[in-house]
Amino acid sequence: MTAILLTLIVYLWFRPPASVDDLNRPAPELPELAALKGQVVLVNFWAVWCPYCRHEMPAMQDYYIAKRDKGFAIVAYSLDKTQAEADAYMRQEGYTFPAPLAPPGVAAAFGGVDKLPTSYVIDRQGRIRHRISGQVHAGRLHDLIDPLLALPP
C-alpha cells in the first residue's frame, strides 16, 4: 500500500492534474501577441506567490529553449502587483521568456482566468486551440504544442 501511495505522489508531482479544453476561437488582439503572428504561442497567467505557477516554470523554460527556433513563443502574463516583483523572480530563476505584467482586461479578453496557473495555446493562424486550467508539464506541452509546430506557418 505504501508503494502505491508513493507512486501516486510521484506521478502527481511530475504530471499534475489539470483540465484541458479544446477550443477554436480567435485570440484577442494584443500588442504582445501582434509581434508573434505566425508562431505557436503559450499564453500563461501566473504570479510569484503561486506555488503551482513556480512548479510549472522549469518545464516551460526547457520547452521554450528547445522549441523557440521552430516557431514557439511564450508570453507569461504576471498577475503580481508590480513588474519589478515579476522581473526579480524571473531573473533569480534564470527564466528567459517574456513575463509582462498583465494589463487590465487581458485575462477577460481570453475568456477569464478563475485560477492560477491558467494557460492558452494559440496556433500559427492566431486561434486559441487549448485552455489549460492548472499546471503545464513537459508531457502536456509536447502533447498539445508539438502537433501545432509540425504544421506549416
N, C-alpha and C positions, 0 to 999 in steps of 0.2 A: 504494500500500500504506500509506503514511504517513497519508493522508487517511482511509482506512478505520479504521486504528487509533485516530486521534484522534476520529473519530465514535463509535467503540465506547466509548472512555474517557468522553467527554462524556455519552453515553447512560446508562452505568452510574452516573455521578455523580448525574444527575438522576432516574434510575429504577433504583435499586439492586435487585439480586435479593433476593427473599425468598420463602419458601414461605407460601402462604395455604391454610389448611384450613377448609373449610366445616363448621360444627358446628351442633348444635341441641340444647343441653342447658341446664338451669337454671344461672344464675350463682350463685356462693356468696353466702350471707347475710353481708354485711359491713357494719359501721356506715357506712363511707364511701359505699357504694352504696345504702343504705336511703333516704337523702335524695334520691337521683336517680331513684327509681322513675318510670316514665313517660317517661324521656328515653332517647336513644340515647347510650351511654357507650363511650368508648375507654379501656380499662384498659391502661396501658403500664407495663412493667417496664424500668427504666433505671438508670444510675449515672453520676456525674460523670466517672469515669475512662474511660468507654466512648466512643470516638470516633464510632462509628456512632450511638449514642444522641444525642450532641450534634449530629450532622449532621441527624437527622430532626426535631429540636425546632422549628426555624423553620417548617416546614410544618405541624406540629401546632398551633403558636400561631396561624398565619394561619387555619387551618381553624376553630379554636376561636372566634376573634373573628368570623369570617364566619357561623358556624352556631349559636352558643350561644343566640341568640334564637329559633331554630327547634326547640329541644329537644335540643341536643347538649351533652355534658359530657365532660370528661377527668378521670381520676384516674391520675396518673403515679406509681406506687409506686417510690420510690428504694430501691435496694439498697446505698446507701452506708453508711458506718459510723455517721454521725450526721446528725440532721435539720439541724443547723447547716450542715453541708457542702452539703447539697442546697439549702437555703434561700439560701445565699450565691450559689450558681451561678444559681438561678432569678432572683434579684434582679439580679445582674450582667448577665444576658442579657435581662431585661425580660419574662420569661415570666409569664403571669398565671393559668394553670390550676393546680389543686391538685397538689402533689407531696409527699405524706406519706411518711415512712419506712415501708417495708413491714413490717407486724407479722409476728412469727413465724408461719409456716404459711400465709400468704396466697398465696404462689406455688403451693404444693402444692394449695390449695383450688381453684385454677384449672386444675389438671392438670399443673402443673410448668412450670418455666422453665429450659431447658437452655442457652440462650444469650441474650445481650443484643444489641439490644433484642428484646423479645417483647411483643406487644400482643394484646388480646382486644377484640372488638366485641360489645357487649351491646345487644339491641334494646329497644324500649319495653315489652315484656312481661317483661323480665328474663331473657331467654335468650341464652346465648353463641352468636353466629351465625358468627363468624370468629376464627381464631387466625392471627396474622401473626408468623412467626418470621423476624426480620430487620427492616430499616428500613421505615417507612412513608414515603410521599412524597405530594405533593399529588394526583397522579392516582389513587393507590391509595386515599387517603382518600375522594375523590369516588366512585370505583367501588364501594367497599364500604359507605359510610355514607349517601350521598345517597338510595339506594333505601329505606333504613330510615327516614330522616327524612320521606320522602314518605308513609309510611303513617300513618293517624290514630292519635293516642295512645290 
